[in-house]
Amino acid sequence: MKIVTSPNQTIPGQSVYSAWDKHVATMGSGSDFTAFQDYAGIPSIDMGFGFGPKSAVYHYHSNYDSFSWMERFGDTSFQHHAVIAKIWGLVAAKLVETPVLQLNATEYAIGLQSYVDAVKRRLNESSFSLPIGKDQNELWKPLDNAIFHFTVASLIHDGTAAQLLDDYYHLDIPWWQLWKKIKLYLAIRAVNTKYKLLERQFLYPDGLDSRPWFKHVVFAPGKWTGYAGATFPGIIEGIEDNDDEAVVKWVDIAASAINGAADFLEE
């Protein structure tokens, strides 16, 4: 994004990266990625330009949600369309052309920690009553331990991936040591396979209690928020319903999934 010129030139020559606020939100629902992320556990991304306070009213899913509206009000010069197409192209090229997949498990671990912190704040701000004889430290201990386990595993895995990529570009392996090249390629393939399948480790086959189609223990659209995303939805819904059994259940399920993901990276 640093090499793509922003269509919003509030500062002459600024790139999309410099204009971006660097915030990455959860995706929620409302588009084709829902089935891939929330049901199949396939890494997904959704990106585009948002609207501002002076943007034209967008008549979503109506007869006015049309090419004519876009041409007259939304993106009259279609510069935003052209720019986002360039970014999508660069993302695809980066994924395809770099031998080691440009994914990062450590960033996932950092995200998980922030989601756990948010869930803890949600509980403290609610009227939720802890089970008799259980304090918050005891409640969250399985999840905190799992996050630590996953963070360590992620750091090691990402370090291995970075070293393999450096070896690929810089190791001068003689042609007659073909077995060393094969060994390197197989190691890269193993690392890439773990990156590709990591998301699936967070699926819970039975799904959420009241929404079994949603299998992901970390991400789902909010139960009452429409398209907006929720993190650790099983725990959040237990807090909202003041259901201590559900909260304990989903803390254990989430911890088990995260530990399983860490074990997968460590294999």
Secondary structure, DSSP 8 states (H G I E B T S, - for coil): -TTSB-S--SSTT-BHHHHS--------SSSTHHIIIIII------------TTS----TTSTTSSHHHIIIII-TT-HHHHHHHHHHHHHHHHHHHSSS----HHHHHHHHHHHHHHHHHHHHHS-----TT--HHHHHHHHHHHHHHHHHHHHHHHHHHHHHHHHHHH----TT-HHHHHHHHHHHHHHHHHHHHGGGGGB-TT--SS-TT--BSSEEE-SSSTT-EEESHHHHHHHHTT-HHHHHHHHHHHHHHHHHHHHHHH-
